[in-house]
Amino acid sequence: MHLLEQRIREEGVVKKGNVLKVDSFLNHRIDIRLLDAIGEEFHRLFSDAGVTKIVTIEASGISVAVMAARYFDVPVVFAKKSKTAQLDSDVYSARIHSFTHNNDYTAIISRKYLSSEDTVLVIDDFLANGEAVRGLREILREAGATLAGVGIVIEKGFQGGGDRLRAEGVHVESLALVDSMNAETGEISFR
Ligand code: G4P
């Protein structure tokens, strides 16, 4: 998506440890016009998939999921992050490891809000190693829900998560796919 790549080039800051900061439009201040265009693009890409629900993880995925959901006219369900291992029986859960933050958490979704009747589009702001998507797929499997596909705003292609999903036959659409980035020069190249 040209508009998004342009914003990343203009405002993205490459940090050490392969982290791309996009706080000015996605992760801190939110540009609602850009996010609206992103939501519309996800709808164009997945309009034939019979989506009944959009699923994401708190926190940054929520704004993107909500903007997309307006076009699909379906509810958003976001997985909550829980630090405790003690869980109620009325939730689906998956343990997720974040390589970026080097911590673990349990993602939970209430059984009330996801079922085998659902065809789910998973949406997130970033795809790096694919751990968050792996965890959400585990929850979808537990619920018996169908995965329509995965929509990502920014994929860091060099971390391999997206290609692993594609190799498994998952329909992954990333609106900006970063191939490489350099913390010293600030250079970012797209696939
Ligand atoms: P993975 O799910 O693809 O394996 O990614 P990873 O565990 O490494 O990412 C963990 C968190 O870091 C996620 O947010 C993800 O969105 C974010 N993240 C990963 N790479 C980048 C990056 O280059 N730039 C930015 N800005 N974020 C990145 P989270 O822990 O769920 O936090 P949040 O959604 O509450 O902000």
Residues whose N, C-alpha, C, O or C-beta is under 5 A from the ligand:
A	BS01	G4P	N18 V19 L20 K21 V22 N27 I57 E58 A59 S60 G61 H97 S98 F99 T100 H101 F126 L127 A128 N129 G130 E131 A132 V133 G161
